[in-house]
Amino acid sequence: MNPTLPAARQAFVAAISRDTSGTEVTRLVAVLDALIAWSVARPALLTLRAAEGRGDVIGFERVGSQAVFWSAQVTRGVGPKLEIRAPTARPLTAEERASALETLNAHSREVLVEGDRLRIGFGALKNAAALSAVLALMDRLLSGSGQTAGASPSEEAAASS
């Protein structure tokens, strides 16, 4: 594990703890840990993004570039949110973007529309089905294949429930 990753995680957890307490912190940290575990399991593709001076932001970038793949930020009064970024070398197709929006909207109260950043709150990701669907989305986007063959995002979400 990258030696700065524990420090980045600790700073992010401290930021979560500013506005949240009790078992909710534990649940939100579990989401963070799942995102980190998913990322460090792909060392040939993702690496921790160097700290930018803010403890309430953590992210991973594509290896060999400085293109952020995902980042999470804690906003006071709102809590932590995950943002998935499109590949810079090849922007998402309309179909890939629609699939991403559908996946995120299927698991969040906040509805994203065309043009919005691909974001979802950690509160929504506490649900195992939501986390699984978003990690599957991230797998598809990271691999460059916008969608698993033959399955719509809503079918994938239903299968993971």
Long-range contacts (C-beta under 8 A, 24 or more apart in sequence): 1-40, 2-40, 2-47, 2-48, 4-48, 4-50, 4-51, 5-36, 5-40, 5-48, 7-51, 8-48, 8-51, 8-55, 8-58, 9-33, 9-36, 9-58, 11-55, 11-56, 11-58, 12-55, 12-56, 12-57, 12-58, 12-72, 12-74, 12-80, 14-55, 15-55, 15-56, 15-74, 15-80, 16-74, 16-79, 16-80, 18-74, 18-76, 19-74, 19-76, 19-77, 19-79, 20-79, 27-126, 28-79, 28-80, 28-122, 28-123, 28-126, 30-126, 31-80, 31-82, 31-122, 31-125, 31-126, 31-131, 32-58, 32-72, 32-80, 32-122, 34-125, 34-131, 34-135, 35-70, 35-72, 35-82, 35-135, 38-135, 38-138, 39-70, 42-142, 45-142, 46-142, 62-87, 65-89, 69-138, 69-141, 69-142, 70-138, 72-122, 78-121, 79-121, 79-122, 79-123, 80-121, 80-122, 81-119, 81-120, 81-121, 81-122, 82-119, 82-120, 82-121, 82-122, 82-125, 82-134, 83-117, 83-118, 83-119, 84-118, 84-119, 84-134, 84-137, 84-138, 84-141, 85-118, 86-118, 86-141, 87-141, 87-144, 90-144, 92-141, 92-146, 93-146, 95-146, 95-147, 96-140, 96-141, 96-146, 96-147, 99-137, 99-140, 99-146, 99-147, 99-152, 99-153, 100-137, 100-141, 102-152, 102-153, 102-154, 103-133, 103-134, 103-136, 103-137, 103-153, 103-156, 103-157, 104-134, 104-137, 106-133, 106-153, 106-154, 106-157, 107-133, 107-134, 107-157, 129-157, 129-160, 129-161, 132-160, 133-157, 133-160, 136-160
